[in-house]
Amino acid sequence: MPLASRTRIVKLRKWFPPNDLLATKIARLCILSEDFNLEMIGVYSERVKELDGSSEEWHRLYFIRNLIRTLREIEAGIQRLLSDPKFKILLARRKSDIQKEFAEHAALMNEGIQVVNEVRNEICGHVLESAVQGVLDEIGGSDVFGFLEIGPTMRRTYFKFAGELVLQVLVRGVPEVDKHKAFIEKLEKIGNLFRAFTLIERALYIYMEDRGLLFGS
């Protein structure tokens, strides 16, 4: 039988007091965590009614791009949290396995953040004209294709070929025979950073315990 969830009122001024840098860092990560959670649902949902006209591939790509953008914000937030003097003290008081969890994620960040930055900058946080131009130049002699679905109104017209353009940007500069492998490797490096999502919950718990905000306190 699943455990019942619990709800409590969070008075923002008490939980995240003004002029408190650590409180600000934790609050920001909580916002980003909710964004990340919603975007994960979008990635894994088989159907989103409002997006029925778009291809399943496109709506997944859309949520993945937003998720990567949020992930970059989360990673930056965790880096700032780990450099916060007060949080360093709190973390030093925790068990070694919890300290190890944060340290291992910091190492994963060093390995994967370059890929996240690259993808975020080219096709997530922005849609760089230079990236699109580079892809068009690169595939100029190939048979890459997509679809244009022209509906009775503009609202029912879908540029489904845009999904193929996004995929090509993600593997730009890679020989055709290696594109699939490069795409999977990029996703794996990005996926390794998803642990940041659980670290936010861990950090919030540490913060709540220090501030006397746990259930029953």
Backbone hydrogen bonds, N-H to C=O, Kabsch-Sander energy under -0.5 kcal/mol:
donor,donor_aa,acceptor,acceptor_aa,energy
11,K,9,I,-0.7
12,L,10,V,-0.9
14,K,11,K,-0.8
15,W,11,K,-2.7
16,F,12,L,-3.1
20,D,17,P,-0.6
24,T,20,D,-2.0
25,K,21,L,-2.1
26,I,22,L,-2.3
27,A,23,A,-2.6
28,R,24,T,-2.4
29,L,25,K,-1.9
30,C,26,I,-1.8
31,I,27,A,-1.8
32,L,28,R,-2.2
33,S,29,L,-2.1
34,E,30,C,-1.8
35,D,31,I,-1.9
36,F,32,L,-2.6
37,N,33,S,-2.4
38,L,34,E,-2.1
39,E,35,D,-2.3
40,M,36,F,-2.3
41,I,37,N,-1.8
42,G,38,L,-1.9
43,V,39,E,-2.0
44,Y,40,M,-2.1
45,S,41,I,-1.7
51,L,48,V,-2.8
52,D,49,K,-1.7
54,S,51,L,-1.2
59,H,55,S,-2.2
60,R,56,E,-2.0
61,L,57,E,-2.4
62,Y,58,W,-2.6
63,F,59,H,-2.0
64,I,60,R,-2.7
65,R,61,L,-2.6
66,N,62,Y,-2.0
67,L,63,F,-2.7
68,I,64,I,-2.6
69,R,65,R,-1.8
70,T,66,N,-2.4
71,L,67,L,-2.9
72,R,68,I,-2.2
73,E,69,R,-1.5
74,I,70,T,-2.6
75,E,71,L,-2.9
76,A,72,R,-2.2
77,G,73,E,-2.2
78,I,74,I,-2.7
79,Q,75,E,-2.4
80,R,76,A,-2.0
81,L,77,G,-2.1
82,L,78,I,-2.9
83,S,79,Q,-1.0
84,D,81,L,-1.4
88,K,84,D,-2.4
89,I,85,P,-1.5
90,L,86,K,-2.0
91,L,87,F,-3.1
92,A,88,K,-2.0
93,R,89,I,-0.9
93,R,90,L,-0.6
94,R,91,L,-1.4
98,I,95,K,-0.7
99,Q,95,K,-1.9
100,K,96,S,-2.5
101,E,97,D,-1.6
102,F,98,I,-1.8
103,A,99,Q,-2.3
104,E,100,K,-2.9
105,H,101,E,-1.6
106,A,102,F,-2.1
107,A,103,A,-1.7
108,L,104,E,-2.1
109,M,105,H,-2.4
110,N,106,A,-1.7
111,E,107,A,-1.4
112,G,108,L,-2.6
113,I,109,M,-2.4
116,V,112,G,-2.0
117,N,113,I,-2.8
118,E,114,Q,-2.4
119,V,115,V,-2.7
120,R,116,V,-3.0
121,N,117,N,-2.7
122,E,118,E,-1.8
123,I,119,V,-2.4
124,C,119,V,-0.7
124,C,120,R,-1.2
125,G,120,R,-2.5
126,H,120,R,-1.1
128,L,122,E,-1.9
128,L,126,H,-0.5
132,V,128,L,-2.1
133,Q,129,E,-2.9
134,G,130,S,-2.3
135,V,131,A,-2.0
136,L,132,V,-2.6
137,D,133,Q,-2.4
138,E,134,G,-1.9
139,I,135,V,-2.6
140,G,137,D,-0.6
142,S,139,I,-2.0
149,E,158,Y,-2.7
150,I,148,L,-0.7
151,G,149,E,-0.7
156,R,153,T,-1.0
157,T,154,M,-1.6
158,Y,149,E,-2.6
160,K,158,Y,-1.6
161,F,147,F,-1.5
162,A,159,F,-2.2
163,G,160,K,-1.2
164,E,160,K,-0.6
165,L,161,F,-1.6
166,V,162,A,-2.2
167,L,163,G,-2.2
168,Q,164,E,-2.2
169,V,165,L,-2.1
170,L,166,V,-1.9
171,V,167,L,-0.9
172,R,169,V,-1.4
174,V,171,V,-1.7
178,D,175,P,-1.8
179,K,175,P,-0.6
179,K,176,E,-1.1
182,A,178,D,-2.6
183,F,179,K,-2.5
184,I,180,H,-2.3
185,E,181,K,-2.4
186,K,182,A,-2.1
187,L,183,F,-2.2
188,E,184,I,-2.3
189,K,185,E,-2.1
190,I,186,K,-2.4
191,G,187,L,-3.1
192,N,188,E,-1.9
193,L,190,I,-1.5
194,F,191,G,-1.8
195,R,192,N,-0.7
196,A,193,L,-2.0
197,F,194,F,-1.9
198,T,194,F,-0.5
198,T,195,R,-0.5
199,L,195,R,-1.8
200,I,196,A,-1.6
201,E,197,F,-0.9
202,R,198,T,-2.0
203,A,199,L,-3.0
204,L,200,I,-2.7
205,Y,201,E,-2.2
206,I,202,R,-2.2
207,Y,203,A,-2.4
208,M,204,L,-3.2
209,E,205,Y,-2.7
210,D,206,I,-2.0
211,R,207,Y,-1.9
212,G,208,M,-0.5
212,G,209,E,-0.9
213,L,208,M,-3.3
214,L,208,M,-0.5
217,S,214,L,-2.2
